[in-house]
Amino acid sequence: MSAESSDSIPPADSSQPLKGKRALISGASRGIGRGIALEMAQAGASVTINYHSNPEEAESVVKECEAMGVSAFAIGADISDADQVQDMVSKACEQMGGLDIVVSNAAYSDRHLMLESDMDEFRRTIDVSMWGAFHLVRSGAQKMVDGGNGGNIVVISSPHAHMPMPGAMAYNMAKAANDQMARTAAVELAPKRIRVNLIHPGWIDTPGERKFFKEETLRSEGAKLPWGRLGQIREIGRGAVFLCDPRSEYITGSTLTIDGGIQLPWREMYRVEEARRETAAT
């Protein structure tokens, strides 16, 4: 049996599977990034919280993580700027003593039909959601390779990667690129024992959704989804912990979908109900 067999997988504490690990999460001052930071801290990892424009919220997340008994730090950086990302990754490594986990979560999006797009917003979406993800994955991977101990990279993508949602062309393009980037990185980094995986969240209850929808809409439309509600940020966090758990070491280049069934053909259920009504009427 080879040295890389399942027998060589290190045992993990089921309550703190990431104990001793060091994680950097982009866009973690709120929303999905915050949920990931909190779940990783609860799983025992030290965490560095990246933020862009919400320093107070980032410090709040730091305090929540520290209350769980782990080290936590906040670093401001514009993820679309390659130099800032590289500097952030270096600082995170200095603060935590290395880097084992990188989660690319930061994103930006504005909703406009293609013909009505504000090109500055369109480019900002691409710069943050596509280039930002690449900058972080590349810089993080370089540190992991230098460290020589392998690692985990998780890219928070979206069903927008394969669902051409109208009014979100730039975001659709960026997320499709994220998926191919992550899978390509998984191939290239496997020899370095660095695993790269994707998460596709569904409709998640985040502050960002309030940019596009009113509370009443979120409640009413969420209730229509297959699972009857919007997803919660820490549900995505638990998925990220699972992917980074040493016991998941045979998972790389995969996509974990956490969407409450939103991508299932649930809207077609009306055909079943219609058929039942017609059958009952005969």
ROBA-508087 format. One line per 10 residues: for each residue x, y, z negated of C-alpha. Coordinates in nm, 4 decimals. Example, Ala and Ser with C-alpha at 12.3 -4.5 7.8 and 13.67 -1.06 7.14 Angstrom:
! ROBA-508087
1.2300:-0.4500:-0.7800 | 1.3670:-0.1060:-0.7140
This chain:
! ROBA-508087
0.0000:0.0000:0.0000 | 0.1445:0.3386:0.1018 | 0.2292:0.6222:-0.1337 | -0.0622:0.8137:0.0122 | -0.3199:0.5484:-0.0758 | -0.6212:0.6148:-0.2929 | -0.4344:0.4647:-0.5880 | -0.2065:0.7701:-0.5855 | -0.4886:1.0200:-0.6358 | -0.4244:1.1926:-0.9686
-0.6966:1.1474:-1.2290 | -0.9102:1.4537:-1.2877 | -1.0933:1.5745:-1.5938 | -1.4576:1.5476:-1.4906 | -1.5416:1.8570:-1.6934 | -1.2498:2.0634:-1.5609 | -1.1347:1.9081:-1.2324 | -0.9361:2.2200:-1.1371 | -0.7516:2.2593:-1.4664 | -0.4097:2.4127:-1.4023
-0.4931:2.5152:-1.0454 | -0.4510:2.8731:-0.9238 | -0.7164:3.0189:-0.6940 | -0.7512:3.3361:-0.4872 | -1.1023:3.4255:-0.3678 | -1.1666:3.7116:-0.1268 | -1.4749:3.9284:-0.1629 | -1.5321:3.7957:-0.5134 | -1.6649:4.0997:-0.6982 | -2.0244:4.0061:-0.6152
-2.2436:3.7611:-0.4296 | -2.1142:3.4246:-0.3145 | -1.7540:3.5143:-0.3972 | -1.8499:3.5864:-0.7575 | -2.0313:3.2537:-0.7804 | -1.7233:3.0731:-0.6528 | -1.4923:3.2535:-0.8962 | -1.7134:3.1683:-1.1929 | -1.7470:2.8033:-1.0985 | -1.3731:2.7661:-1.0388
-1.2993:2.9290:-1.3734 | -1.5436:2.6930:-1.5417 | -1.3642:2.4061:-1.3667 | -1.0377:2.5194:-1.5282 | -0.8669:2.7208:-1.2543 | -0.6952:3.0548:-1.2990 | -0.8527:3.2993:-1.0547 | -0.7593:3.6141:-0.8686 | -1.0597:3.8216:-0.7675 | -1.0191:4.0191:-0.4472
-1.2427:4.3216:-0.3973 | -1.2616:4.6107:-0.1549 | -1.4971:4.8755:-0.2896 | -1.6340:4.7455:-0.6212 | -1.3533:4.7605:-0.8820 | -1.5933:4.7789:-1.1777 | -1.7799:4.4696:-1.0632 | -1.4495:4.2898:-1.0018 | -1.3366:4.3631:-1.3581 | -1.6693:4.2332:-1.4838
-1.6059:3.9027:-1.3044 | -1.2540:3.8939:-1.4504 | -1.3976:3.9254:-1.8024 | -1.6551:3.6527:-1.7368 | -1.3790:3.4195:-1.6170 | -1.1500:3.5021:-1.9096 | -1.4350:3.4198:-2.1454 | -1.4130:3.0648:-2.0117 | -1.0536:3.0398:-2.1325 | -0.8656:3.0916:-1.8060
-0.6426:3.3668:-1.6726 | -0.8113:3.6052:-1.4299 | -0.6967:3.9065:-1.2296 | -0.8461:4.1578:-0.9856 | -0.6688:4.2889:-0.6757 | -0.8124:4.5468:-0.4380 | -0.7372:4.4988:-0.0690 | -0.8995:4.5522:0.2684 | -0.9113:4.2004:0.4037 | -0.9090:4.3262:0.7636
-0.5580:4.4715:0.7151 | -0.2935:4.1997:0.7590 | -0.0312:4.3875:0.5567 | -0.2685:4.4407:0.2656 | -0.3643:4.0740:0.2711 | -0.0036:3.9599:0.2676 | 0.0714:4.1963:-0.0217 | -0.2366:4.0713:-0.2091 | -0.1365:3.7072:-0.1676 | 0.2142:3.7845:-0.2933
0.0772:3.9673:-0.5981 | -0.1634:3.6825:-0.6727 | 0.1236:3.4343:-0.6646 | 0.3290:3.6533:-0.8979 | 0.0414:3.6892:-1.1440 | -0.0583:3.3233:-1.1475 | 0.2805:3.1658:-1.0876 | 0.1840:3.0178:-0.7527 | -0.1147:2.9380:-0.5353 | -0.3112:2.6153:-0.5011
-0.6500:2.7297:-0.3685 | -0.7544:3.0001:-0.1238 | -1.1189:3.0761:-0.0544 | -1.1905:3.3011:0.2424 | -1.5267:3.4526:0.1568 | -1.5164:3.8261:0.2338 | -1.7426:3.9255:0.5211 | -1.9175:4.2241:0.6728 | -2.2251:4.2408:0.8925 | -2.4661:4.4877:1.0433
-2.7802:4.3884:1.2283 | -2.8390:4.5393:1.5715 | -2.9500:4.4018:1.9051 | -2.6574:4.3784:2.1465 | -2.7760:4.6644:2.3670 | -2.8216:4.8902:2.0634 | -2.4996:4.8014:1.8824 | -2.2932:5.0666:1.7092 | -1.9517:4.9579:1.8346 | -1.7710:5.0828:1.5252
-1.9882:4.8544:1.3104 | -1.9513:4.5732:1.5644 | -1.5712:4.5966:1.5468 | -1.5772:4.6243:1.1667 | -1.7747:4.2992:1.1504 | -1.5172:4.1235:1.3679 | -1.2227:4.2800:1.1839 | -1.3446:4.1700:0.8403 | -1.5356:3.8497:0.9099 | -1.3008:3.7015:1.1718
-0.9588:3.8657:1.1480 | -0.9849:3.8997:0.7712 | -1.0456:3.5274:0.7363 | -0.7505:3.4520:0.9614 | -0.5155:3.6874:0.7754 | -0.6014:3.5247:0.4418 | -0.5851:3.1660:0.5657 | -0.2491:3.2276:0.7334 | -0.0905:3.4157:0.4428 | -0.2250:3.1713:0.1854
-0.1079:2.8709:0.3856 | 0.2407:3.0186:0.4168 | 0.2672:3.0468:0.0368 | 0.1406:2.6916:-0.0095 | 0.3936:2.5589:0.2423 | 0.6710:2.7479:0.0656 | 0.5543:2.6032:-0.2674 | 0.5755:2.2503:-0.1287 | 0.2896:2.1115:-0.3376 | 0.0079:2.1168:-0.0845
-0.3164:2.2965:-0.1551 | -0.6732:2.3665:-0.0562 | -0.8281:2.6278:0.1688 | -1.2034:2.6790:0.1844 | -1.3580:2.9028:0.4487 | -1.7079:3.0319:0.3808 | -1.8633:3.0310:0.7242 | -2.2318:3.0218:0.8174 | -2.4982:2.8469:1.0250 | -2.4593:3.1607:1.2405
-2.1538:2.9780:1.3787 | -2.3848:2.7643:1.5925 | -2.7240:2.9363:1.5653 | -2.7387:3.2401:1.7991 | -2.9392:3.4575:1.5611 | -3.0675:3.7674:1.7437 | -2.9470:4.0999:1.6098 | -2.6284:3.9485:1.4687 | -2.4050:3.8983:1.7698 | -2.0821:4.0182:1.6079
-2.1406:3.8070:1.2972 | -2.2339:3.5047:1.5100 | -1.9112:3.5459:1.7073 | -1.6997:3.5857:1.3936 | -1.8437:3.2806:1.2206 | -1.8063:3.0625:1.5296 | -1.4405:3.1667:1.5335 | -1.4108:3.0879:1.1607 | -1.5224:2.7302:1.2231 | -1.2683:2.6665:1.4973
-0.9963:2.8440:1.3011 | -1.0553:2.6258:0.9959 | -1.0664:2.3006:1.1900 | -0.7511:2.3894:1.3822 | -0.5762:2.4842:1.0586 | -0.6857:2.1508:0.9083 | -0.5060:1.9664:1.1874 | -0.1924:2.1773:1.1692 | -0.1651:2.1787:0.7891 | -0.2452:1.8139:0.7161
0.1242:1.7151:0.7335 | 0.1872:1.9773:0.4642 | -0.0816:1.8175:0.2432 | -0.2979:2.1283:0.2684 | -0.6659:2.0536:0.3139 | -0.8908:2.3009:0.4971 | -1.2697:2.2788:0.4803 | -1.5744:2.4898:0.5576 | -1.8932:2.5702:0.3720 | -2.2098:2.6737:0.5550
-2.4384:2.8435:0.3023 | -2.8017:2.8912:0.3878 | -3.0081:3.1924:0.2830 | -2.8516:3.2840:-0.0512 | -2.9835:3.5309:-0.3083 | -2.7062:3.7949:-0.3028 | -2.6813:4.1739:-0.3289 | -2.5911:4.1765:0.0401 | -2.9353:4.0479:0.1360 | -3.0828:4.3658:-0.0153
-2.9111:4.5542:0.2660 | -3.1575:4.4019:0.5088 | -3.4624:4.2874:0.3099 | -3.6878:4.4117:0.0314 | -3.7354:4.2066:-0.2865 | -4.0894:4.1155:-0.1870 | -3.9674:3.9804:0.1472 | -3.6927:3.7735:-0.0150 | -3.9430:3.6187:-0.2564 | -4.2132:3.5478:-0.0020
-3.9876:3.4213:0.2751 | -3.7748:3.2204:0.0343 | -4.0857:3.0374:-0.0825 | -4.1476:2.9248:0.2773 | -3.8117:2.7508:0.3096 | -3.7970:2.3689:0.2893 | -3.6689:2.3771:-0.0692 | -3.9076:2.6561:-0.1638 | -3.6500:2.9181:-0.2669 | -3.3313:3.1018:-0.1756
-3.0011:2.9459:-0.2744 | -2.8039:3.0654:-0.5766 | -2.4448:3.1867:-0.5648 | -2.3149:2.9304:-0.8126 | -2.4538:2.6482:-0.5988 | -2.2050:2.7562:-0.3330 | -1.9397:2.7792:-0.6039 | -2.0020:2.4209:-0.7079 | -1.9572:2.3147:-0.3461 | -1.6210:2.4913:-0.3322
-1.5105:2.3207:-0.6541 | -1.6104:1.9828:-0.5100 | -1.4026:2.0404:-0.1969 | -1.0972:2.1428:-0.4026 | -1.1320:1.8621:-0.6585 | -0.8287:1.6260:-0.6347 | -1.0781:1.3395:-0.6094 | -1.1940:1.4865:-0.2754 | -0.8476:1.4647:-0.1221 | -0.9644:1.2607:0.1786
-1.1899:1.5452:0.2937 | -1.0331:1.7877:0.5403 | -1.1609:1.9586:0.8534 | -1.5169:1.9056:0.7294 | -1.8185:2.1303:0.6909 | -2.0247:2.1175:0.3720 | -2.3744:2.2491:0.4364 | -2.5524:2.3964:0.1326 | -2.8701:2.5403:0.2758 | -3.1780:2.3870:0.1134
-3.2749:2.2376:0.4488 | -3.2985:2.5664:0.6371 | -3.1338:2.4151:0.9454 | -3.3779:2.1248:0.9580 | -3.6677:2.1575:1.2065 | -3.9052:2.2507:0.9245 | -4.1016:2.4970:1.1340 | -4.2111:2.2048:1.3503 | -4.4044:2.0521:1.0601 | -4.7074:2.2339:1.1946
-4.7200:1.9707:1.4700 | -4.7680:1.6974:1.2094 | -5.0397:1.8947:1.0313 | -5.2135:1.9743:1.3587 | -5.2067:1.6077:1.4614 | -5.3563:1.5102:1.1239 | -5.6369:1.7595:1.1632 | -5.7161:1.6432:1.5143 | -5.7097:1.2769:1.4066 | -5.9401:1.3496:1.1144
-6.1828:1.5293:1.3442 | -6.2252:1.2303:1.5757
